[in-house]
Amino acid sequence: MEKWCVIYSSLTGNTKRVAEAMAEEAEADLFSVDEAPADLSAYAVVALGYWLRRGAPDPKMLAFLPRIEEIDVVLFQTHGTDPGSEHAVTAFARAGYALGKGCYIAGTFACQGRIHPKIVEKRKKEAAADDDPHAGKKAQARWQRAASHPDEEDLQKARAFMRVMQEKRLKRVARLEAGK
């Protein structure tokens, strides 16, 4: 059986909770980005999780991504925005762009998560107007929705996502072995 690992960066614990659920489902080794092994050649798939900062993976994960080369990758992220928002989708593109050469991105998973209280307070102080996209009324409503996440339903979705990724990996390996 192929080995998988999950490597995550977490500030508030949101990404760590999702990473733990994914690792448990995939029977994968679990590492924080600070403790990740330098040599990942023992793994067939690496799942990489991060929180968003300025529309991209957080600084620690952003620095780590170029080290990942020639391997199948699963990307997952937690953030205060809505999971299907342009902000979330663009962040996946930025993560993919930061990966080292030869990676195959098998899938992506986004999950809302509570925003660090210091960031919320900073944004409230910086709000220029009610329609400010980062701190206006709509943003504050989004923060309230995000405050209860990740919840158990989110973690169940993360587990289901990993099952799909495992099935997808089996099909990919079969195709590669068949020379297709």
RARAHU-V575952 format. One record per pair of residues at least 12 apart in sequence whose C-alpha atoms are under 6 Angstrom apart, sorted by the first residue. I is the first residue (numbers start at 0). GAP is how many residues later the second one is. D is the distance in whole Angstrom. If there is no record, write none. Layout:
i=I gap=GAP d=D
i=I gap=GAP d=D
This chain:
i=1 gap=42 d=6
i=2 gap=40 d=5
i=2 gap=41 d=6
i=3 gap=24 d=5
i=3 gap=39 d=5
i=3 gap=40 d=6
i=3 gap=41 d=5
i=3 gap=42 d=6
i=4 gap=23 d=5
i=4 gap=24 d=5
i=4 gap=25 d=6
i=4 gap=41 d=5
i=5 gap=17 d=6
i=5 gap=24 d=5
i=5 gap=40 d=6
i=5 gap=41 d=5
i=5 gap=42 d=6
i=6 gap=24 d=5
i=6 gap=25 d=5
i=6 gap=26 d=6
i=6 gap=41 d=5
i=7 gap=24 d=5
i=7 gap=25 d=5
i=7 gap=40 d=6
i=7 gap=41 d=4
i=7 gap=42 d=6
i=8 gap=23 d=6
i=8 gap=24 d=5
i=8 gap=41 d=5
i=13 gap=99 d=6
i=14 gap=63 d=6
i=21 gap=136 d=6
i=21 gap=137 d=5
i=24 gap=134 d=6
i=44 gap=27 d=5
i=44 gap=28 d=6
i=45 gap=27 d=5
i=46 gap=26 d=6
i=46 gap=27 d=4
i=46 gap=28 d=6
i=47 gap=27 d=5
i=48 gap=26 d=6
i=48 gap=27 d=5
i=48 gap=28 d=5
i=49 gap=27 d=5
i=50 gap=26 d=6
i=50 gap=27 d=5
i=50 gap=28 d=6
i=51 gap=27 d=6
i=54 gap=32 d=6
i=54 gap=36 d=5
i=55 gap=35 d=5
i=55 gap=38 d=6
i=64 gap=33 d=6
i=64 gap=34 d=5
i=65 gap=32 d=6
i=65 gap=33 d=5
i=65 gap=34 d=4
i=66 gap=33 d=6
i=67 gap=31 d=6
i=67 gap=32 d=5
i=68 gap=31 d=5
i=68 gap=32 d=5
i=68 gap=33 d=6
i=68 gap=34 d=6
i=69 gap=32 d=4
i=69 gap=33 d=5
i=70 gap=32 d=5
i=71 gap=31 d=6
i=71 gap=32 d=5
i=71 gap=33 d=6
i=72 gap=31 d=6
i=72 gap=32 d=5
i=72 gap=33 d=6
i=73 gap=31 d=6
i=73 gap=32 d=6
i=73 gap=33 d=5
i=73 gap=34 d=6
i=74 gap=33 d=5
i=75 gap=32 d=5
i=75 gap=33 d=5
i=75 gap=34 d=6
i=76 gap=33 d=5
i=77 gap=32 d=6
i=77 gap=33 d=5
i=77 gap=34 d=5
i=77 gap=35 d=5
i=78 gap=33 d=5
i=78 gap=34 d=5
i=79 gap=32 d=5
i=79 gap=33 d=5
i=79 gap=34 d=6
i=79 gap=35 d=6
i=79 gap=63 d=6
i=79 gap=66 d=5
i=82 gap=27 d=5
i=82 gap=28 d=6
i=111 gap=34 d=5
i=111 gap=37 d=6
i=112 gap=33 d=5
i=112 gap=36 d=5
i=112 gap=37 d=5
i=113 gap=32 d=5
i=113 gap=33 d=4
i=113 gap=35 d=6
i=122 gap=12 d=5
